[in-house]
Amino acid sequence: MGLMSKWTDGKREAPEPLEGNVVATIVTGTIAWLVLFLGQLPFYGWFADHGHTWWLWTCAAGAGLGCVGVWYVRKRDAAIRRAAAERE
């Protein structure tokens, strides 16, 4: 019997998914990536000299993808609310 069998033997029920303020969570993460990008921007020369510009672009990508995530979760929340209103 392997280590994972205690989790996959079917004796335990899956927990209910946690629902929280998803929009606020995504916005917070997006702001964090943006702050990291803007904080590193003045040091672009140092990053370029040491071959670490990918740090800067990783933060930019995180902020950009976070914006897509904010758009997505806002649409998702609106659709969930709309479906709940239609059921009532």
C-alpha positions as CSV (number, residue, x, y, z in Angstrom):
1,M,0.0,0.0,0.0
2,G,1.5,3.3,-1.2
3,L,1.7,6.6,0.5
4,M,-1.0,8.1,-1.7
5,S,-3.5,5.3,-1.1
6,K,-4.6,6.9,2.2
7,W,-5.9,9.8,0.1
8,T,-7.3,7.9,-2.8
9,D,-8.9,4.8,-1.2
10,G,-12.4,6.4,-1.4
11,K,-12.9,6.4,2.4
12,R,-12.8,10.2,2.6
13,E,-15.2,12.6,1.1
14,A,-13.9,15.5,-0.9
15,P,-14.2,18.8,1.0
16,E,-16.5,21.5,-0.2
17,P,-14.7,24.1,-2.4
18,L,-13.8,27.3,-0.6
19,E,-15.6,30.3,-1.9
20,G,-14.3,33.7,-1.1
21,N,-13.9,37.1,-2.7
22,V,-12.1,35.9,-5.8
23,V,-12.0,39.3,-7.5
24,A,-10.3,40.8,-4.5
25,T,-7.8,38.0,-4.4
26,I,-6.9,38.4,-8.1
27,V,-6.7,42.2,-7.9
28,T,-4.4,41.9,-4.9
29,G,-2.1,39.5,-6.7
30,T,-2.1,41.7,-9.8
31,I,-1.2,44.8,-7.8
32,A,1.6,42.9,-6.2
33,W,3.1,41.9,-9.6
34,L,2.7,45.5,-10.8
35,V,4.4,46.9,-7.7
36,L,7.3,44.4,-8.1
37,F,7.6,45.4,-11.8
38,L,7.6,49.1,-11.1
39,G,10.0,48.7,-8.1
40,Q,12.6,46.9,-10.3
41,L,12.2,49.2,-13.4
42,P,14.7,51.8,-12.1
43,F,17.3,49.1,-11.9
44,Y,16.9,47.8,-15.4
45,G,20.5,48.6,-16.2
46,W,21.8,46.4,-13.4
47,F,19.5,43.6,-14.3
48,A,20.6,43.8,-18.0
49,D,24.3,43.8,-17.0
50,H,23.9,40.7,-14.9
51,G,21.6,38.8,-17.2
52,H,18.5,39.1,-14.9
53,T,16.1,41.0,-17.1
54,W,13.8,38.0,-17.0
55,W,13.0,39.0,-13.4
56,L,11.5,42.3,-14.6
57,W,9.6,40.7,-17.5
58,T,8.3,38.0,-15.2
59,C,6.7,40.7,-13.0
60,A,5.3,42.4,-16.1
61,A,3.8,39.2,-17.4
62,G,2.3,38.5,-13.9
63,A,0.7,42.0,-14.0
64,G,-0.6,41.5,-17.5
65,L,-2.0,38.0,-16.9
66,G,-3.5,39.3,-13.7
67,C,-5.4,41.9,-15.7
68,V,-6.8,39.1,-17.8
69,G,-7.6,37.2,-14.6
70,V,-9.5,40.2,-13.2
71,W,-11.6,40.5,-16.3
72,Y,-12.3,36.7,-16.3
73,V,-13.3,36.5,-12.6
74,R,-15.5,39.6,-12.9
75,K,-17.3,38.0,-15.8
76,R,-17.6,34.7,-13.9
77,D,-19.0,36.3,-10.8
78,A,-21.6,38.2,-13.0
79,A,-22.6,35.0,-14.7
80,I,-23.0,33.2,-11.3
81,R,-25.1,36.0,-10.0
82,R,-27.2,36.0,-13.2
83,A,-27.8,32.3,-13.0
84,A,-28.8,32.5,-9.3
85,A,-31.2,35.3,-10.1
86,E,-32.8,33.2,-12.9
87,R,-33.3,30.2,-10.6
88,E,-35.2,32.3,-8.1
